[in-house]
Amino acid sequence: MSYMKLIKLLYLSDREALLRWGRPITTDCYVSMDRGPVLSQVYNLIAEDITPGAESAWRKFISPPTSQYEVSLLTAVVPSDELSVAEERLLEEIYAAHGKKSRWELVDFVHTLPEWTNPHGSMIPIEYRDILKAANRTEAEIAAIESELEDLALIEMLSTPKTA
């Protein structure tokens, strides 16, 4: 699959989770790029150049992009408890709705999303607020979701083991 297509499908899934449940699937940051919104850290993982001998959790499962900008699974994915059943269903739903589109059709589609701003060769952050506002959420709803997401981020930060 084209890595651009993969990134767009992941963005659409994360965006839809935020709109439905008030929280995304990932904890990634969103940015507007010339070819539409992306999950910033996922984009970096795909584009990263791994130092020989270094290990990347991403590279354990996803190939580096080919000269044609395609990525593939390197190993079979084993079901785990990392995603909820609802998240898995949402991913399947987004793929059913958009998976047959080419990378360029997806670029055209995400350019119609109200939170995307043409960065003209740069990148512009997309805040959760931008997406929620575009979906006509009230200020009170947006504030409540942002507060809950900040609390979750703090809990995640405090519960993540520190490495020396």
C-alpha positions, 0 to 999 in steps of 0.5 A: 500500500502507498504509505501516503494512503496508509497515513490518510486512512490512519488520520481518517480513523483517528479523526472519526474516533475523536468525533465519535468518542471524544478521544482518538485512537492514537496519541499522535499530533496532527499537522496539515501538509501539502498533501493533506493532514497527517499523523505527525509521528506516524509520518516520521516513523515511515520516513525515518532512516534507521541506523544499521543495527538500531531497532525500531518497533515500527520497522519490526512490522512495517517495511521501509518505503520502496522507491514507489513509496509503498510499504508492506507488512513484514510479519503477520499481525497477531491480535492483541488488546492494544485496540478495543473491539470498537476501535478495530471496527472503526478501522474496518469501517474507514477502510471499507469507506475509503480503502478502494480509493487511490492515494491521490483520491484520498489526498483530494478527499482530505483536502475537503476536510475543514480543519486542513489548511494549505501550508504551502510547503510547510506544516501547520498544526491541527488541534483537536479543537479544530476538528471538533469545531469543524464538526459543530461541537459546542464550546462546552463540549470542546472544553470537556473533551480537551480537559479529558484528553489532557488528563489522559495525556498526564496519566500516560506520561506518569505511567510510562516507565522512564529509561536511563 
